[in-house]
C-alpha cells in the first residue's frame, strides 16, 4: 500500500481500511550463488515505481503468484499483519481503559457531589435544630419569668390583702395600758398610752399580775374573738418588743418569753436583744408598727403603715384570751396611737 507505506495481504487490500488506496506488487527473488554479491538463499524485495493501469493489469497475476509462492514474503506479510492486529488491539484496550478512567472519574465526581449535598443537608438540619432549641430555651425562660412574676404578684396581693384587712378591722378601739401589770421600772403616761424605761424603781405593790423581771406591761382589754388592730409609734425608742400574749402566761420570773408570746422586736445593738421563742427581729429602724390580730383565724400580722410594708405573720390556734403586750428598755418612749391618726 503506497498510502500507508506497508505491505498488505490480499484480504487486507480488499478491506475497508484500504479503500481507494494505491497498491504496488512486491517482487522477491532469491539470489543465486555469487552472481549478485549476496548470500545464498537471501530474498530481495524491491519496491518499484508506480506503474500505469495497463502495467498493473499485466503484472497483477505474476505478483499474486509470486507472493503465494515466496515463503519469505508470506512470513513478512503475516508478521506485519500480526503487528497491525496487536496495534489495533492495544489501541482498543487503551480506548477502553481511557473510557473506564473517565467513567471512574465521573463516578467519583458524582459521589463527591452527593457527599457535599449530604453535608450541606446535615449542616442545614443542624442549624434548624439549633434554632429550634434556642427558641425552646427562650420560650422556657419566658415561662419561668412569667411564673416568677405571677408568684411575685400573688405575694404582693397577699401582703396588700393583709394590710387591707388590718385597715378593715372589726375593732379598732384605742388600746390603753394596764398599770397593774407594769414593771416597777416602767413609767406610764397619765392617759395610759405611753411607756418608757426609768433607772429608778417605783414603789408599786407586788400584785400577782405585775411583771417583776422583764420591763413589760399589758393592755387593759383582752380579746377572745374577732379582729383587732392598733398602731405603735416606735421611732424614738432604741430597744422594744411588741405583740400579743395569752392572759394565762407566767409574768413572774424568767419564763414569760418561753411560750405564748408572738411579737416583733428591734434593738439598736442586736446582740443585746432578748432571745425569745416566737419573735421576729426587725433590722431597719421604723417610725410605726401596726399590729393586726385575727383571733378566729389564728394569725398575728405586723406591718409598717407608713410604707404599707408587710413585716411578718404568725399563725397559731388561740384557745385563751389574748392581750396586747409591750416591752421597752430605753429612756425614750413607745406611744400607742389612735388607729385613724394616719
Order of alpha helices (4+ residues) and beta strands (2+ residues): alpha-beta-beta-alpha-alpha-beta-beta-beta-beta-beta-beta-beta-beta-beta-beta-beta-beta
